[in-house]
Amino acid sequence: MSRATPEDDPQPAPPVQPDLDDCCHSGCNPCVFDRYDEALERYRVALAAWQVRQQVRQQAPQVHEAHEAQHVTAAQHSKPRPRR
């Protein structure tokens, strides 16, 4: 099984904030700033999800190693069963 790399799950990029000059000030609905606010919210949600995935990814090898250590220790302490 191959391990995921950071390139497989890149950090989300924040949206580019529009300049004040990007707004035409004529009351458009939605305004470029409304669209930016929506994109910013999607970014925040995506970033939070990405951060959770990174924490899980960092903990997964530790959990796997701990499980393997328990398995090896248990195997070392178990007595072989006599054959009948």
MMTF fields as JSON, N, C-alpha, C and O atoms, coordinates in Angstrom:
{
  "mmtfVersion": "1.0.0",
  "mmtfProducer": "UNKNOWN",
  "numBonds": 335,
  "numAtoms": 336,
  "numGroups": 84,
  "numChains": 1,
  "numModels": 1,
  "chainsPerModel": [1],
  "groupsPerChain": [84],
  "chainIdList": ["A"],
  "bondAtomList": [4, 2, 8, 6, 12, 10, 16, 14, 20, 18, 24, 22, 28, 26, 32, 30, 36, 34, 40, 38, 44, 42, 48, 46, 52, 50, 56, 54, 60, 58, 64, 62, 68, 66, 72, 70, 76, 74, 80, 78, 84, 82, 88, 86, 92, 90, 96, 94, 100, 98, 104, 102, 108, 106, 112, 110, 116, 114, 120, 118, 124, 122, 128, 126, 132, 130, 136, 134, 140, 138, 144, 142, 148, 146, 152, 150, 156, 154, 160, 158, 164, 162, 168, 166, 172, 170, 176, 174, 180, 178, 184, 182, 188, 186, 192, 190, 196, 194, 200, 198, 204, 202, 208, 206, 212, 210, 216, 214, 220, 218, 224, 222, 228, 226, 232, 230, 236, 234, 240, 238, 244, 242, 248, 246, 252, 250, 256, 254, 260, 258, 264, 262, 268, 266, 272, 270, 276, 274, 280, 278, 284, 282, 288, 286, 292, 290, 296, 294, 300, 298, 304, 302, 308, 306, 312, 310, 316, 314, 320, 318, 324, 322, 328, 326, 332, 330],
  "bondOrderList": [1, 1, 1, 1, 1, 1, 1, 1, 1, 1, 1, 1, 1, 1, 1, 1, 1, 1, 1, 1, 1, 1, 1, 1, 1, 1, 1, 1, 1, 1, 1, 1, 1, 1, 1, 1, 1, 1, 1, 1, 1, 1, 1, 1, 1, 1, 1, 1, 1, 1, 1, 1, 1, 1, 1, 1, 1, 1, 1, 1, 1, 1, 1, 1, 1, 1, 1, 1, 1, 1, 1, 1, 1, 1, 1, 1, 1, 1, 1, 1, 1, 1, 1],
  "groupList": [{"groupName": "MET", "atomNameList": ["N", "CA", "C", "O"], "elementList": ["N", "C", "C", "O"], "formalChargeList": [0, 0, 0, 0], "bondAtomList": [1, 0, 2, 1, 3, 2], "bondOrderList": [1, 1, 2], "singleLetterCode": "M", "chemCompType": "L-PEPTIDE LINKING"}, {"groupName": "SER", "atomNameList": ["N", "CA", "C", "O"], "elementList": ["N", "C", "C", "O"], "formalChargeList": [0, 0, 0, 0], "bondAtomList": [1, 0, 2, 1, 3, 2], "bondOrderList": [1, 1, 2], "singleLetterCode": "S", "chemCompType": "L-PEPTIDE LINKING"}, {"groupName": "ARG", "atomNameList": ["N", "CA", "C", "O"], "elementList": ["N", "C", "C", "O"], "formalChargeList": [0, 0, 0, 0], "bondAtomList": [1, 0, 2, 1, 3, 2], "bondOrderList": [1, 1, 2], "singleLetterCode": "R", "chemCompType": "L-PEPTIDE LINKING"}, {"groupName": "ALA", "atomNameList": ["N", "CA", "C", "O"], "elementList": ["N", "C", "C", "O"], "formalChargeList": [0, 0, 0, 0], "bondAtomList": [1, 0, 2, 1, 3, 2], "bondOrderList": [1, 1, 2], "singleLetterCode": "A", "chemCompType": "L-PEPTIDE LINKING"}, {"groupName": "THR", "atomNameList": ["N", "CA", "C", "O"], "elementList": ["N", "C", "C", "O"], "formalChargeList": [0, 0, 0, 0], "bondAtomList": [1, 0, 2, 1, 3, 2], "bondOrderList": [1, 1, 2], "singleLetterCode": "T", "chemCompType": "L-PEPTIDE LINKING"}, {"groupName": "PRO", "atomNameList": ["N", "CA", "C", "O"], "elementList": ["N", "C", "C", "O"], "formalChargeList": [0, 0, 0, 0], "bondAtomList": [1, 0, 2, 1, 3, 2], "bondOrderList": [1, 1, 2], "singleLetterCode": "P", "chemCompType": "L-PEPTIDE LINKING"}, {"groupName": "GLU", "atomNameList": ["N", "CA", "C", "O"], "elementList": ["N", "C", "C", "O"], "formalChargeList": [0, 0, 0, 0], "bondAtomList": [1, 0, 2, 1, 3, 2], "bondOrderList": [1, 1, 2], "singleLetterCode": "E", "chemCompType": "L-PEPTIDE LINKING"}, {"groupName": "ASP", "atomNameList": ["N", "CA", "C", "O"], "elementList": ["N", "C", "C", "O"], "formalChargeList": [0, 0, 0, 0], "bondAtomList": [1, 0, 2, 1, 3, 2], "bondOrderList": [1, 1, 2], "singleLetterCode": "D", "chemCompType": "L-PEPTIDE LINKING"}, {"groupName": "GLN", "atomNameList": ["N", "CA", "C", "O"], "elementList": ["N", "C", "C", "O"], "formalChargeList": [0, 0, 0, 0], "bondAtomList": [1, 0, 2, 1, 3, 2], "bondOrderList": [1, 1, 2], "singleLetterCode": "Q", "chemCompType": "L-PEPTIDE LINKING"}, {"groupName": "VAL", "atomNameList": ["N", "CA", "C", "O"], "elementList": ["N", "C", "C", "O"], "formalChargeList": [0, 0, 0, 0], "bondAtomList": [1, 0, 2, 1, 3, 2], "bondOrderList": [1, 1, 2], "singleLetterCode": "V", "chemCompType": "L-PEPTIDE LINKING"}, {"groupName": "LEU", "atomNameList": ["N", "CA", "C", "O"], "elementList": ["N", "C", "C", "O"], "formalChargeList": [0, 0, 0, 0], "bondAtomList": [1, 0, 2, 1, 3, 2], "bondOrderList": [1, 1, 2], "singleLetterCode": "L", "chemCompType": "L-PEPTIDE LINKING"}, {"groupName": "CYS", "atomNameList": ["N", "CA", "C", "O"], "elementList": ["N", "C", "C", "O"], "formalChargeList": [0, 0, 0, 0], "bondAtomList": [1, 0, 2, 1, 3, 2], "bondOrderList": [1, 1, 2], "singleLetterCode": "C", "chemCompType": "L-PEPTIDE LINKING"}, {"groupName": "HIS", "atomNameList": ["N", "CA", "C", "O"], "elementList": ["N", "C", "C", "O"], "formalChargeList": [0, 0, 0, 0], "bondAtomList": [1, 0, 2, 1, 3, 2], "bondOrderList": [1, 1, 2], "singleLetterCode": "H", "chemCompType": "L-PEPTIDE LINKING"}, {"groupName": "GLY", "atomNameList": ["N", "CA", "C", "O"], "elementList": ["N", "C", "C", "O"], "formalChargeList": [0, 0, 0, 0], "bondAtomList": [1, 0, 2, 1, 3, 2], "bondOrderList": [1, 1, 2], "singleLetterCode": "G", "chemCompType": "PEPTIDE LINKING"}, {"groupName": "ASN", "atomNameList": ["N", "CA", "C", "O"], "elementList": ["N", "C", "C", "O"], "formalChargeList": [0, 0, 0, 0], "bondAtomList": [1, 0, 2, 1, 3, 2], "bondOrderList": [1, 1, 2], "singleLetterCode": "N", "chemCompType": "L-PEPTIDE LINKING"}, {"groupName": "PHE", "atomNameList": ["N", "CA", "C", "O"], "elementList": ["N", "C", "C", "O"], "formalChargeList": [0, 0, 0, 0], "bondAtomList": [1, 0, 2, 1, 3, 2], "bondOrderList": [1, 1, 2], "singleLetterCode": "F", "chemCompType": "L-PEPTIDE LINKING"}, {"groupName": "TYR", "atomNameList": ["N", "CA", "C", "O"], "elementList": ["N", "C", "C", "O"], "formalChargeList": [0, 0, 0, 0], "bondAtomList": [1, 0, 2, 1, 3, 2], "bondOrderList": [1, 1, 2], "singleLetterCode": "Y", "chemCompType": "L-PEPTIDE LINKING"}, {"groupName": "TRP", "atomNameList": ["N", "CA", "C", "O"], "elementList": ["N", "C", "C", "O"], "formalChargeList": [0, 0, 0, 0], "bondAtomList": [1, 0, 2, 1, 3, 2], "bondOrderList": [1, 1, 2], "singleLetterCode": "W", "chemCompType": "L-PEPTIDE LINKING"}, {"groupName": "LYS", "atomNameList": ["N", "CA", "C", "O"], "elementList": ["N", "C", "C", "O"], "formalChargeList": [0, 0, 0, 0], "bondAtomList": [1, 0, 2, 1, 3, 2], "bondOrderList": [1, 1, 2], "singleLetterCode": "K", "chemCompType": "L-PEPTIDE LINKING"}],
  "groupTypeList": [0, 1, 2, 3, 4, 5, 6, 7, 7, 5, 8, 5, 3, 5, 5, 9, 8, 5, 7, 10, 7, 7, 11, 11, 12, 1, 13, 11, 14, 5, 11, 9, 15, 7, 2, 16, 7, 6, 3, 10, 6, 2, 16, 2, 9, 3, 10, 3, 3, 17, 8, 9, 2, 8, 8, 9, 2, 8, 8, 3, 5, 8, 9, 12, 6, 3, 12, 6, 3, 8, 12, 9, 4, 3, 3, 8, 12, 1, 18, 5, 2, 5, 2, 2],
  "groupIdList": [1, 2, 3, 4, 5, 6, 7, 8, 9, 10, 11, 12, 13, 14, 15, 16, 17, 18, 19, 20, 21, 22, 23, 24, 25, 26, 27, 28, 29, 30, 31, 32, 33, 34, 35, 36, 37, 38, 39, 40, 41, 42, 43, 44, 45, 46, 47, 48, 49, 50, 51, 52, 53, 54, 55, 56, 57, 58, 59, 60, 61, 62, 63, 64, 65, 66, 67, 68, 69, 70, 71, 72, 73, 74, 75, 76, 77, 78, 79, 80, 81, 82, 83, 84],
  "secStructList": [7, 7, 7, 7, 7, 4, 4, 4, 1, 7, 7, 7, 7, 7, 7, 7, 7, 7, 7, 4, 4, 4, 7, 7, 1, 1, 7, 7, 1, 1, 7, 2, 2, 2, 2, 2, 2, 2, 2, 2, 2, 2, 2, 2, 2, 2, 2, 2, 2, 2, 2, 2, 2, 2, 2, 2, 2, 2, 2, 2, 2, 2, 2, 2, 2, 2, 2, 2, 2, 2, 2, 2, 2, 2, 2, 2, 2, 1, 7, 7, 7, 7, 7, 7],
  "xCoordList": [0.842, 0.0, 0.883, 1.791, 0.63, 1.438, 0.933, -0.258, 1.845, 1.475, 1.183, 1.837, 0.187, -0.163, 0.941, 1.559, 1.163, 2.153, 1.44, 0.287, 2.106, 1.476, 1.049, 0.12, 1.724, 1.349, -0.016, -0.703, -0.403, -1.7, -2.852, -3.989, -2.551, -3.585, -3.024, -2.72, -2.884, -2.29, -3.202, -4.425, -2.579, -3.338, -4.167, -3.668, -5.443, -6.273, -5.669, -5.058, -5.849, -5.347, -6.483, -7.612, -6.187, -7.238, -7.63, -6.83, -8.87, -9.284, -8.572, -8.138, -8.468, -7.837, -8.878, -9.965, -8.523, -9.45, -9.511, -8.478, -10.722, -10.833, -10.365, -10.466, -9.855, -9.482, -10.745, -11.796, -10.641, -11.785, -12.265, -13.453, -11.322, -11.667, -12.415, -12.996, -12.407, -13.119, -14.634, -15.388, -15.075, -16.505, -16.95, -16.287, -18.086, -18.567, -19.448, -19.834, -19.763, -20.549, -21.936, -22.493, -22.49, -23.835, -24.87, -25.998, -24.491, -25.45, -25.68, -26.756, -24.703, -24.837, -25.171, -24.709, -25.972, -26.302, -26.121, -26.956, -25.085, -24.13, -22.973, -22.581, -22.464, -21.304, -20.042, -20.06, -18.973, -17.715, -17.273, -16.618, -17.628, -17.266, -18.148, -17.698, -19.41, -20.27, -19.684, -19.618, -19.266, -18.664, -17.366, -17.072, -16.603, -15.376, -15.7, -15.054, -16.702, -17.09, -17.522, -17.191, -18.254, -18.672, -17.463, -17.374, -16.548, -15.336, -14.474, -13.87, -14.421, -13.646, -14.235, -13.493, -15.54, -16.188, -15.905, -15.612, -15.989, -15.669, -14.208, -13.888, -13.34, -11.921, -11.73, -10.993, -12.376, -12.236, -12.702, -12.064, -13.808, -14.316, -13.319, -13.003, -12.835, -11.879, -10.577, -9.99, -10.125, -8.89, -9.047, -8.154, -10.166, -10.408, -10.42, -9.843, -11.066, -11.105, -9.701, -9.326, -8.932, -7.567, -6.703, -5.913, -6.86, -6.071, -6.386, -5.485, -7.649, -8.025, -7.363, -6.825, -7.406, -6.769, -5.271, -4.702, -4.628, -3.19, -2.906, -1.935, -3.743, -3.565, -3.739, -2.966, -4.749, -4.991, -3.812, -3.354, -3.329, -2.2, -0.954, -0.203, -0.729, 0.445, 0.299, 1.29, -0.915, -1.148, -1.205, -0.894, -1.589, -1.758, -0.479, -0.562, 0.692, 1.895, 2.188, 2.662, 1.911, 2.158, 1.223, 1.647, -0.036, -0.996, -0.598, -0.649, -0.201, 0.214, 1.441, 1.493, 2.42, 3.624, 3.306, 3.87, 2.407, 2.018, 1.302, 1.53, 0.452, -0.263, 0.724, 0.61, 1.682, 2.689, 3.509, 3.812, 3.876, 4.663, 3.871, 4.438, 2.582, 1.742, 1.662, 1.723, 1.525, 1.421, 2.705, 2.648, 3.85, 5.136, 5.32, 5.751, 4.997, 5.146, 4.257, 4.706, 3.031, 2.114, 2.63, 2.519, 3.184, 3.708, 4.917, 5.115, 5.722, 6.904, 6.526, 7.23, 5.448, 5.044, 4.124, 3.896, 3.598, 2.693, 3.501, 4.559, 2.983, 3.654, 3.116, 1.92, 3.979, 3.489, 2.595, 2.872, 1.56, 0.654, 1.248, 1.816, 1.113, 1.617, 0.772, -0.438, 1.403, 0.684, 0.072, 0.633, -1.06, -1.732, -1.674, -2.188],
  "yCoordList": [-1.179, 0.0, 1.236, 1.348, 2.154, 3.364, 4.402, 4.475, 5.177, 6.228, 7.51, 7.835, 8.235, 9.518, 10.529, 10.501, 11.394, 12.446, 13.791, 13.885, 14.841, 16.161, 16.634, 17.432, 16.147, 16.544, 15.972, 16.52, 14.864, 14.248, 15.065, 14.97, 15.856, 16.628, 18.007, 18.283, 18.874, 20.193, 21.067, 20.923, 21.964, 22.908, 23.81, 24.309, 24.024, 24.93, 26.332, 26.789, 26.992, 28.363, 29.348, 29.132, 30.42, 31.407, 32.135, 32.254, 32.621, 33.39, 34.74, 35.26, 35.273, 36.586, 37.656, 37.684, 38.527, 39.599, 40.636, 41.089, 41.009, 42.023, 43.392, 43.714, 44.18, 45.557, 46.396, 46.022, 47.524, 48.429, 48.87, 49.11, 48.972, 49.387, 48.305, 48.586, 47.067, 45.982, 46.102, 45.507, 46.857, 47.082, 48.291, 49.328, 48.139, 49.245, 50.226, 51.271, 49.893, 50.758, 51.077, 52.139, 50.156, 50.403, 49.466, 49.37, 48.782, 47.943, 46.585, 46.007, 46.068, 44.74, 43.696, 43.773, 42.738, 41.644, 40.337, 40.014, 39.585, 39.775, 40.683, 40.738, 41.369, 42.24, 41.373, 40.252, 41.867, 41.111, 40.815, 39.804, 41.685, 41.458, 40.378, 39.643, 40.277, 39.172, 37.842, 36.877, 37.814, 36.58, 36.239, 35.07, 37.26, 37.028, 36.458, 35.512, 37.033, 36.531, 35.064, 34.273, 34.705, 33.313, 32.411, 31.323, 32.86, 32.082, 31.953, 30.907, 33.011, 32.982, 31.967, 31.253, 31.9, 30.918, 29.494, 28.615, 29.26, 27.929, 27.574, 26.431, 28.565, 28.343, 27.962, 27.023, 28.67, 28.379, 26.96, 26.258, 26.54, 25.182, 24.161, 23.166, 24.417, 23.507, 23.442, 22.369, 24.573, 24.61, 23.823, 23.064, 23.995, 23.255, 21.747, 20.977, 21.326, 19.905, 19.401, 18.297, 20.199, 19.826, 19.67, 18.732, 20.603, 20.535, 19.261, 18.643, 18.867, 17.618, 16.434, 15.54, 16.431, 15.337, 15.272, 14.183, 16.432, 16.447, 15.879, 15.143, 16.213, 15.672, 14.158, 13.433, 13.688, 12.244, 11.571, 10.512, 12.181, 11.622, 11.54, 10.568, 12.549, 12.547, 11.526, 10.934, 11.311, 10.365, 8.93, 8.008, 8.722, 7.367, 6.536, 5.395, 7.028, 6.209, 5.868, 4.771, 6.798, 6.546, 5.449, 4.567, 5.501, 4.487, 3.141, 2.126, 3.121, 1.886, 1.297, 0.093, 2.138, 1.663, 1.126, 0.113, 1.793, 1.323, -0.022, -0.915, -0.164, -1.424, -2.544, -3.644, -2.272, -3.276, -3.659, -4.837, -2.692, -2.977, -3.863, -4.777, -3.618, -4.454, -5.863, -6.84, -5.967, -7.273, -8.075, -9.265, -7.442, -8.118, -8.527, -9.646, -7.629, -7.933, -9.107, -10.0, -9.128, -10.216, -11.533, -12.575, -11.497, -12.713, -13.239, -14.45, -12.335, -12.755, -13.398, -14.294, -12.97, -13.472, -14.677, -15.327, -14.995, -16.129, -17.415, -17.465, -18.444, -19.739, -20.551, -20.507, -21.284, -22.123, -23.227, -23.772, -23.544, -24.601, -25.963, -26.133, -26.897, -28.238, -28.852, -28.631, -29.615, -30.308, -31.576, -32.222, -31.919, -33.148, -34.188, -35.29],
  "zCoordList": [0.0, 0.0, 0.0, 0.823, -0.902, -0.985, 0.013, 0.315, 0.499, 1.45, 0.701, -0.289, 1.192, 0.582, 0.886, 1.95, -0.047, 0.133, 0.176, -0.244, 0.68, 0.704, -0.678, -0.801, -1.722, -3.076, -3.463, -4.325, -2.819, -3.09, -2.501, -2.962, -1.495, -0.795, -0.464, 0.696, -1.461, -1.195, -0.334, -0.344, 0.4, 1.234, 0.331, -0.678, 0.692, -0.109, -0.151, 0.814, -1.27, -1.432, -1.169, -1.611, -0.455, -0.193, -1.475, -2.403, -1.516, -2.698, -2.728, -1.699, -3.897, -4.061, -3.735, -4.312, -2.804, -2.419, -3.537, -4.029, -3.933, -4.987, -4.495, -3.311, -5.423, -5.099, -4.989, -5.51, -4.314, -4.22, -5.6, -5.814, -6.523, -7.886, -8.66, -9.708, -8.153, -8.828, -8.669, -9.439, -7.689, -7.456, -8.279, -8.294, -8.963, -9.812, -9.026, -9.552, -7.777, -6.89, -7.448, -7.168, -8.237, -8.769, -8.142, -8.627, -7.076, -6.364, -6.995, -6.837, -7.7, -8.325, -7.256, -6.118, -7.652, -6.752, -7.507, -8.352, -7.244, -6.153, -6.574, -7.739, -5.606, -5.796, -5.81, -5.302, -6.372, -6.36, -4.922, -4.67, -3.992, -2.599, -1.975, -1.096, -2.425, -1.972, -2.431, -1.67, -3.672, -4.211, -3.475, -3.225, -3.136, -2.382, -1.003, -0.553, -0.333, 0.987, 0.912, 1.796, -0.133, -0.32, -0.554, 0.015, -1.38, -1.664, -0.406, -0.168, 0.389, 1.623, 2.6, 3.274, 2.68, 3.572, 3.089, 3.899, 1.775, 1.239, 1.535, 1.86, 1.418, 1.719, 3.18, 3.481, 4.082, 5.519, 5.84, 6.625, 5.239, 5.449, 4.884, 5.536, 3.677, 3.044, 3.835, 3.974, 4.351, 5.129, 6.425, 6.8, 7.107, 8.348, 8.077, 8.845, 7.002, 6.65, 6.312, 6.707, 5.59, 5.233, 6.484, 6.586, 7.443, 8.677, 9.455, 10.022, 9.486, 10.15, 9.445, 10.097, 8.113, 7.361, 7.643, 7.726, 7.79, 8.07, 9.459, 9.638, 10.444, 11.793, 11.779, 12.405, 11.069, 10.982, 10.284, 10.712, 9.221, 8.47, 9.352, 9.27, 10.191, 11.062, 12.179, 12.608, 12.653, 13.744, 13.245, 13.999, 12.008, 11.482, 11.584, 12.039, 11.195, 11.343, 12.805, 13.1, 13.719, 15.132, 15.637, 16.385, 15.234, 15.641, 15.061, 15.756, 13.793, 13.148, 13.852, 14.104, 14.169, 14.842, 16.231, 16.645, 16.958, 18.287, 18.183, 18.999, 17.198, 16.999, 16.677, 17.216, 15.809, 15.455, 16.678, 16.868, 17.511, 18.712, 19.663, 20.262, 19.814, 20.676, 20.114, 20.861, 18.802, 18.156, 18.354, 18.664, 18.18, 18.343, 19.797, 20.074, 20.733, 22.153, 22.539, 23.257, 22.089, 22.4, 21.826, 22.472, 20.64, 20.013, 20.777, 20.872, 21.319, 22.058, 23.383, 23.85, 23.991, 25.299, 25.222, 26.242, 24.079, 23.988, 23.899, 23.271, 24.538, 24.516, 23.351, 23.062, 22.689, 21.607, 22.168, 23.237, 21.471, 21.898, 21.532, 20.453, 22.413, 22.081, 20.992, 20.931, 20.141, 19.068, 19.616, 20.501, 19.092, 19.53, 18.477, 18.669]
}
